Amino acid sequence: MWKSSRSFSQNISRIIVLLFVISTFFFQKLQTILIICLLLTLIKDHASKDEIRYRLNWKNSSVWFLALFVFHLIGITYSKNITFGLADVSMKLSFLAFPFYFIFIKNFNKTRLMDLISFIGSLSVLACIGKAYYTFVVDDFNVLSTDSEFSLFMHRGYQAIYWSIGVLWSVYSVLSKRKHKWGHLILTVILMAGVFLTYSKAGILMLTISFFFIFVLLIRKYKKLKLAVLSVVGLVLLSLLINAITPRPLARFKVMANTLLEQSSKNEVNENDSNSQRLLMWETSIELLKENPLVGVGTGDVKDVLKQRNREKGLEHLVELNLNSHNQFLTLGVALGGIGMLLLILLVFTAFVYGCLVSGDLWIHRLIMLGIFLFFLTESAFETQAGVVFFTFLIGLISFKQAREVHKQVS
């Protein structure tokens, strides 16, 4: 009876995880109820006391998520805007839920989860392509002529990063000669096309940097020079094809480069340009961090002080947009000071160094963590549901130790 019960609970867990991945790419409003369901599965499928004790150490990023959650609560106590502080903490409940889940769950199939991310992610790409084709044929409107209408289910930056993670896992699956190699190759192409069609600078940069490292791995680790050369040729051809379909991705990078050059040479920025807006928000955030270096202005006051400082500087357009710092480290720095930034650095560092998705192949999880780190530099990813839920889940997964690994270390 016990074995049957365990098997049933594990099947339920798999179904909930599947629904969670589907909700991540298609219906994010369902995530909260699915997280609660995941936590309820711990009643039947939980780790032993030794396993839990082993996971409660500084090398586990889940511990740093818990520390960040506690510090956000403390940050409310010295905030003026208590209402916003409580709302912010409630949105970050995944800082509490997923660490709890990955500390107490007995086992979790990381490979199956990553396969789901790649497969469900590719379905969302096809849905976006299908909608774009329908709009072009029926409504005589090309969504690729705009900057943001291709991505249907979330902001294009988050969409592109999630698809990029799927690309990296699919490439890993091909290189490691897993089953259905050609299927993973097809997923790679679909997901890459999706990333480029979002026009997301963060997503395209993540793939560009990642493929440079993969090129080196093909030569040094896998000893496949021909495949490395063919991969570069294929990437160039795909880029040329996408640029022929729409030149907007390249155009966005040209604008970004021009903005950086203007800022460095003339110290002038265009307040209406997204790249300039980031530079201005970083500048304001650094000013506030210097004034409140230890514990910041408080969880509830971060948005208010950013708006007030921008108003004092005459940046009314940014005040109207009500932007955050567009950098997760700076956002935490303004809210919680150097302590908050340190906790985030430790969180990313421990996942990068001590985490693992596949035993013996550390490069795949480290490339994913590098991509997340770069995204944190350009977006306040924990300040929206589109980012905080999935990134907390994924980083917790990377740091999770299987029960057999724990027993091996304990013995």
N, C-alpha and C positions, 0 to 999 in steps of 0.2 A: 504493500500500500504506500509506504514511504517513497519507494523508488518511482512508483507511478505518479505520486504527487509532485515529486521533484521534476520529472519529465514534463508534466503538464505546466508547472510554473515556469520552466525554462522556455517552453513553446510560447507561452503568453508573453514573456519578456521579449522574445524575438519579434513577435507581432507588434508590440508597443514600440520597439526600436525602429522597425520598418515604418510604422506610421509617423514616428518622430522625424525621420529623415524626409519622408514625403511632405510633412507639414513644413519643414525647414525650407524646402524649395518651392512649395506651392501655397500652403495655408498656414501662415505663421501664428495666426490667432488660436490655433489648436494646440500650440506647444505647451501651454500652461497645464492643461488637463492631462496631457500625455506625460509630462514630468511628474505630476502627482501619481499617475499610474505606475511609472517606473519606480518611484520610491516605495510604493505599496508592494512591489514584487520582492523587496528586501525581507519581507515577513517570512517568506519561504526559502529564499535563495540568498542567504547572507554568509559572510566570512566568519571564521573562528576568531576568538579573542587574540590569538597569537598573530594572525594575519592582519587584523585591524591595528594591533600595537605596532607591527612592523611598518605599516604604511604611514603611520603618524610620525614622520620624520621630515627634516628640512629639505631633503632631496625631492620630495613629492610636491609638485606645484599645487595640488589640491589644498595643502596646508596653507599656502600663501594666498589662495583664493579666500579661505576662511578668515585669514588675518585681514585681508582687504575689506571683507564684509564687516567685520567687527570695527575696523577703523572708520568705515563709512558711518556706522551707528554712532561712534564717538564724535564724528564730525558734525552730527546734527546738534549736539549739545552746545556747541559754540557758534551755531548759525543763527542768523536773524530770520531767514525765510524757512521756518520749520516745515511748512506745507510742502515746498519743493524738495526739501531734504528727505521727508518721508516718502514722497513719490519716487525719488531717485533710488532710495534703498529698496522699495518694493519692486522696482524694475530690475534690480540687481539680485533678486532672491536666488537666481541661478548660481551666484557665488557661494550660496549656502547649500542649495539642493544637489548640484552635481558633485562637489567634493564629498558630501555625505554619501552619495550613491557610490562613487568610485572607491571610497574608503571601506564601505561595508559590503559591497557586492562580492560574491565568492569568485566568479569568473566572468569574463566578457570576451566574446570573439571579435577581436579588433579587425582581423582580415575581412570578415563578413561585413562589418560596419563600413569599412572603407570601400568595399565593392558596391555597397548600396549607395554611398555618396556619389561614386562615379556614375553608376547606372541611372539613379533617379535624377542626378544633375544633368545627364545627357538628355533625359526625357524633357526636362524643363527648357533646355536649349532648343530642342525640336518644337516644343510648344511655342516658343518665342519666334522661331523661324516661320512656323505655320501661320501664326497671327500676322506676322509682317507680310507674308505672301498674300494672305486673304485681304488685308488692308490695301495692298497694292493693286490687286485684281478687281476687287469689288468697289472699294472707295476711291480708287485712283490716287492713293496717297502713299508715298514711300517713307516709311518710318526711319529708314537709314539716312534720310536727309536731315534728321534731327539728332540731338545729342543724347537723348535719354529715353525715347519711346520704345526702343527694341526690348529693353528689360521690362518684363510684365509684372514680376512677382515681388520685387524689392528694388532698392536703390542699386544702380548699375555697379557701383564700387563694390558692394558686398556680393552682388551676384557674380561679378568677375572673379573675386577672390575665391569664392566657393567652387566655381567651375575650375579655377586654376589648381586648387587642391585635388580635384578629381582628375585633372590632366596628369599631375605628378604621380598619383597613385596608379593610374592606367599605364603610364610609361614604366613605372617600377614593375608592374605585373608582366609587361612584355619582356623586359630585360631579365627578369628572374625566371622566365619560361614557365609561368603558371599555366593552368588549363585555360583553354579558350583564348589563346594569345591573339588571334586575329580579331576576336570580339573586343578585347582591350584596346587594340590598335584603332579600331573603328571609334570606340568611345573617346580615345585621345583626340582624334581629328574633329569629332563633333564638338567636344568641350572647348578645344582651342579656337575653333571658329566662333563659338559663342563668346569667348573672352574678347576677341578682337572686335566683334560686332557691338559689344557694349560701349566701345570707345573709352573704356576705363584705363587711365594712365597707370594706376596702381596694379591692376590685373596684368596688363601687358608688360610692365616692368618686372613683375614677379616672374612671369614666364620667361622673359629674356634672360634674367639673371640665373634662373633655375636651369635653363637649357645650356647655359655656359658651363655650369658645374656638371651637368649630365654628359656633355661633350667630353669633358676631362675624364669622367668616370668610364665612359665607353672605351677610351684609349688605355687608361692606367689599370682600372679594376677588371673590366670585361675583355680587354685585349681585342677590341673590334674596331679597328681603324676605318675599314670600309663602311661599316654601319654608321660610324660617327660622321664621315664625309657625306654619306647619303642622307643622313638626318638633317645636316646643315642645308643641303641642297633642297630637301623637301620643305624645310621651314621657310627658306627664301622664296620658293615658288608659291607656298601658301600665302605668305605675306604679300607677294606681288599680286596674287589673285584677289585677295581681299581689298588691296589698295585700288585695283582696277574696278572692283564693284563699288567701293566707296572710299574716297581719299581722306575721310574725316579723322580716322585714328592718327595718321601721320600729321595731319593739320593740327591736331590738339597738342602733339608733342612739340611742334614748331612754335606754337603759341607759348607753351610752358618755357621753352628755351629762351624765347625772346623776353619773357617776363623776368626771368632770372638775370639775363644780361642787363636789362634796363635797371633792375634793382641794384645790381652791383656797380654799374657805371654811373648812373644818374641819381640813384637813391630815390627813384620815383616809381609809384605803382598806380595801376588803374583799379580803383575801388570796385568797379563792376566786373572785373575779370576774376574767375574762380581761383586761379593761381595767385593772383595778387591778394585776394581775400585771405587765403591761407597764410601768406607772408605777414599780412597785417595782424591776423589773429595770433600767430606765433609771437610776434613782437609784443603785443599787448599782454599775452600770457606770461612771457618771460619777465616783463616789468612787474607784474603782480606777484610772481613767484619770488623775485628778489626782495619784495617788500614783506612777504609772508613765508620765509624760507623753511620753517620747521614743520608747522602743522597746517599751513594754508588758511584760507578764509572760511572753511567749513563746507560740509556736504551740500547744504541748502543754498549757499550764497554764490556759488561759482558762476552761474549764468548772470546773476544780478551785477556782480562786480565787473565782469567782462563788458556788459552793456554800458555800465556807468563810465568805465575808463574809455571806451570807444566814443561815448558821447562827449566826454571832456576833450578828446582829441579831434572832435569834429567829424568823426566817421559815422554820420547818420545812417548811411546805407547799410552798414554792418549792424547798427543798432536795430534797424527794421527787420533784418534777416534773422536776428537773434541767434547768431552762430555760436557754436562751442569752439574750443581751441583747435579743432581739426588735427589734433595730435594727442593720442591717449596718455602719453607720459606728461605732457604739459597740462592736460585737463586734470589729471590727478594731482599734479604739482600745484595748480592754483587752488584746488579744493582741499587737498590734504597735505600739501607741502612736500618737503624732501622725503619725509617718512613714507608718504603714499607712493611717490615715484620709486623709492627703494624697494618697496614691496612688489611693485609691478616688475621691476628689473629682476628681482629674485625669482618671481613667477616664470618669466620668460626664460631666464638662465637655467633654472632647474629642469624645465621641460626640454630644453635644447640639449643639455649635457647628460641628464640622467634618464630622460624618457626613452620610449621605444615603441615602435609600431610592429616591427618584425625583428625577431631575434637574429643577430648576425649582420643585419643590414641597417646600420644607424643612419645612413645618408638620407633615406626617404623621409623619416620624421624630422630630421634636421633641416632639410630643404623646406618642408612645410612650415616649420617653426620660423625659419628665416623669412619666408613670405609673410607670415602673420606679423612678425616684428616690423618689417618694412611697411605693412599696412597700418600698424599702430603709429608709425611716424607721420602718416598723412591723414589719418582719420581717428576720431574719438570713438573707437569701435564698441566700447562698453556702454556708451551713452544712448544706444538705441536697441530695441528688441531684436532687430535684424542682425545685430552683431553680438550682443552680450550672451544670448542663449547658446548659439552654435559654437562660438569661440570658447566659452567656458566648458562646454561639453567636449569639444575636440581636444583642448589642452589637457583636460582631466583624463581623457582616454589615453593620450600619449604618455602620461605619467603613471597610469595604472599598472600595477604589478599583478600578474596572474597568481592564483593560489599556489600552483606548482613552483613558481619562481620564489615565492615567499618561503615555502617550506624548505627549498634548497638553501636559501640564505640563512634561515633560522637554524637549520641543522648543522 
